[in-house]
């Protein structure tokens, strides 16, 4: 994955698009949910109303996917 003159290559663009799609899905289920990066710890967590709803994950997409699963279970549960 690389940037060429500020433009992502196809592999990087695919990851960016996947992250954007997952973020839109998260906000459609819960507009107040936020995926937060903790650079010192090197992980991501999804938070809702000032509380974490996922454990720490090494990638943004993993944290959002876990949050989507949890939120969908709560809606149907």
N, C-alpha and C positions, 0 to 999 in steps of 0.2 A: 504494500500500500504506500502510495506516495502522493505528494502534491507536485504538480507541474505548473509553475508560474501562478500559484495560488489556486489552481483547479485540481480537485481530487481525481485520482484515476478511477477506473470502473470498480475495483474492489473496495476502495475507501468510500466511494459514493454509495455503493450498495449498503454498507454498514450505516452510513449517515441516514439513508432513506429508511432503513429498518428501525433505527432509533426514533426517527421522527414519527413513523407510523405507530409504533408502540406508545409513544408519548401522547399522541392524539387519542388512542384507544383508552389510555389511562385517564385522561382528562374528560373523556366522554362518560366514563363510569363514575368518576369522582373528580369534579373540577378543582377541588381544593388539594388534591394529592400532589406531592412534589418529590422528584427524584433528586437526592442530594449526594454530591461527591465529597468524600472526606479524604483529602490528599495525604494527610499525615498517616492515616491508617491504610490508605490505598484501597478503599472500597466505596460502594454505592449503597444507599438505603432509600426506600420510599417512605415518606412521612405523610401522615394525614392528621390534621388538627393537632399539630405539635407533638405527635407521638409516632414512633416508627411502626410501620405495619409489615415490614420485611426485615429479615436479618441482613447482615452485611454480605454483599456479593461483589465479585471482582470486576464485573462488567455492568454497565448501565442497563443493557437489554435484559440481563438475567434478573436484576432487581425489579425492573418493570414487569417482566413476565410473571414473576412470583406474586407481585402485587395484583396484577390482573386476575390471576387464578384465585387469590384470596378474596378479592372484591366480588368476583362472580359467584363464588361459593356462598358468600354472605347474602347476596341478593336472592339466591335460590334456596338457601338453607333454612 
